[in-house]
Amino acid sequence: MPRATLEALIKRQIDAWNRHDPASLAQQYTPDAIVESPMFANLRGRQAIEGSNRAFLTSFPDAEFALDTVVIDAPRMAVFLKFKATHVGEFFGLPGTNKHIQVPMARFVTTEGGLIAHERRIYDFTGLLVQVGVLRATPVG
């Protein structure tokens, strides 16, 4: 698969995230795609992926994603990005706090036919929970 095709896929994803369009995001995955996510566990299929994206955007409706680096070794990619958002809706039982979060993220993607077949998301989920107030960090000392 040409590098330009994979770069275009990632650009479409970032654009869809920043438009807050979970249906468009889900269409960029194969019908039986698997997503491994610290927040949503293992997801299988477009419907589950779209549902998790909707849930995320309900909790963080102003989410904004910024691409940092993409490493391509077709059909695989490593995508490094940052997202920032405000915790507005319920998240893990915690009502919206209006706290701002910033989280660096890595996505390891395998593609088939120009779509994402498998994605592993890696980010500091504990740090995210601290930022919204679900957990408290205690300094060591």
Secondary structure, DSSP 8 states (H G I E B T S, - for coil): --HHHHHHHHHHHHHHHHHT-HHHHHTTEEEEEEEEETTTEEEESHHHHHHHHHHHHHH-TT-EEEEEEEEEETTEEEEEEEEEEE--S-BTTB-----EEEEEEEEEEEEETTEEEEEEEEE-HHHHHHHHTSS------
